[in-house]
Amino acid sequence: MKREAFIEPHKAWFERAIKKTKDDSLRKWIGEKIISLELMKQWKKSCLKPQRRRTRKARKWYQKDVIKYIKSHQEVIKKDIAKKLISLKKKYRLIQ
């Protein structure tokens, strides 16, 4: 995938997190390349769920946003690499 397939969903993830937690201070993290410990502390304060469920939920949101972006922006798929992975999948079990 091209880089933008992960950047735009990253922004969408933060917008969803801000809406769900009602914590507008998370907005300052949109566009950051690294998820820092400070952000995670802030995220923990905003959510009442146990950490494992919170982490799972955050990953699910991001995965959904990446999939949605790729489906609507097919140009981000590197076709030659995708073909190679498909051919490997026929021979080997790939990690999901």
C-alpha positions in Angstrom: 0.0 0.0 0.0 1.0 3.5 -0.5 1.6 5.6 2.6 -1.5 7.7 2.3 -3.6 4.5 2.8 -2.5 4.7 6.5 -2.3 8.5 7.0 -6.0 9.4 6.2 -7.4 6.5 8.3 -5.1 7.7 11.2 -6.9 11.1 11.0 -10.3 9.4 10.9 -9.3 7.3 13.9 -8.6 10.4 16.0 -11.9 12.0 14.9 -13.8 8.9 16.0 -11.8 8.8 19.3 -12.6 12.5 20.0 -16.3 12.0 19.2 -16.6 8.8 21.3 -14.6 10.0 24.3 -15.8 13.6 24.1 -12.2 14.6 24.7 -11.3 17.4 22.3 -7.8 17.6 23.7 -6.9 14.5 21.6 -7.1 16.7 18.5 -3.5 17.9 19.1 -2.3 14.3 18.3 -3.8 14.2 14.8 -1.0 13.8 12.3 1.6 12.7 14.8 3.8 9.9 13.4 4.4 8.3 16.8 1.8 7.3 19.4 3.5 8.5 22.5 3.1 7.4 26.1 1.6 10.8 26.9 -1.2 10.2 24.4 -1.8 6.7 25.8 -2.1 8.1 29.3 -4.6 10.7 28.0 -6.5 8.0 26.2 -6.7 5.9 29.4 -8.2 8.8 31.3 -10.8 9.3 28.6 -12.0 5.7 28.5 -13.5 3.8 31.3 -13.2 0.4 29.8 -10.4 -2.0 30.8 -7.2 -1.6 28.9 -7.4 -4.8 26.8 -10.9 -3.9 25.5 -9.8 -0.4 24.9 -6.8 -1.4 22.9 -8.8 -3.9 20.9 -11.5 -1.3 20.1 -8.8 1.2 19.0 -7.2 -1.3 16.7 -10.6 -2.2 15.2 -11.5 1.4 14.5 -8.2 1.9 12.7 -8.5 -1.3 10.7 -12.0 -0.4 9.6 -10.8 3.1 8.5 -7.9 1.6 6.6 -10.1 -0.9 4.8 -12.7 1.8 4.0 -10.0 4.1 2.6 -8.5 1.4 0.4 -11.9 0.4 -0.9 -12.6 3.9 -2.0 -9.1 4.7 -3.2 -7.9 1.7 -5.2 -5.0 3.7 -6.5 -3.1 3.2 -3.2 -2.8 -0.5 -3.9 0.6 -1.5 -5.2 -0.6 -4.0 -7.8 2.7 -5.8 -8.4 3.1 -6.5 -4.6 -0.5 -7.5 -4.2 -0.1 -10.1 -7.1 3.0 -11.5 -5.5 1.3 -11.9 -2.1 -1.6 -13.6 -3.7 0.7 -16.1 -5.4 2.5 -16.7 -2.1 -0.8 -17.2 -0.3 -1.5 -20.2 -2.6 1.7 -21.9 -1.5 2.1 -20.7 2.1 0.0 -19.7 5.1 0.4 -15.9 5.5 0.0 -14.2 8.9 -3.2 -12.3 9.3 
